[in-house]
């Protein structure tokens, strides 16, 4: 599965992945459930999202930014794609 899913569950056949010797990584975050709290904390000054931004790149450099994030190179944490750069 690529991207962010709002499904609470999805089928994954662990036995088949083991037989095929597949590697996988997963991270779960319910963006729709967490966003109101995060926005309120940011608006109240209790959360500074800039603290996790390690790179700002022009929108045109998006492909390279995704590659950098995928390989975790250059000490990347979060990348902001800024169309004004």
N, C-alpha and C positions, 0 to 999 in steps of 0.2 A: 504494500500500500504506500503510495507516495502522496505527500501533502498532509493536510490537517483534516482529520475526520471527526465529525460530531457524534459518531456512533459510540454507544457505551460498550459495545462488544463487537467482535468480528471473528469469523472462523479462521483458525490457523491450525493446520494439521502438523503438529510437532513431529510425529513419527516419520512423516514423509520428508520433512526438512532434514531430519537426522540421517535418513537413508541416503539422501542426495548430498549430504554433507554441506548444507547451505549455511551461510552466515547471515545473520540479520540483526538489525538494531531497531529499537522502538522507543518512542517517548510519547507519553500521553498528556494531553492538556485540553481541558474543555474550555476553549476560548470564550464561547458564549456565556458560560457559567461564571468565569473568573473576571471577565472584562469590566463589569460594573464596579466591582470592588477595587480593581486596579486603577480605574479612572478616578474614583473618589479619593483614593490614597494619593494619587498624583495631584489632583486639584487642591487637596488640603496641604500639599507640600511634605507629606510624610513618606513619599516614594519618589525617587529621582531616577527615571528610566535611563538617563544619560550614563548612569554608573555602570551599565552593562554593555554600552555601545563601544566597541573597540575600533570600528572602521566606519567611515562615511565615504561613499563613492557615488559618482554620477550614475544616473539610471542607465545610461548607455554601457556601463561597466558591469551590469547585472550578471551576465553569464560568468565572468571571472569571479565575482563576489560569491555566487553560489558554489563555484568550484572550490574557492578558498574555504568557505564554510564547511563544505562536504569533507574536505581533507583535514580540516582543523589546522591549516597552516597559518603562519604569521601571527600566532597567538590570538586568533580570532575568537570573539565571544558572540557579539551580535553586530550585524551589518545594517546600516541604514542606506537605502538606495534613495538618493536625493536628486530629483529632476532639475533642481536649480544649480547644481554644481556643474 
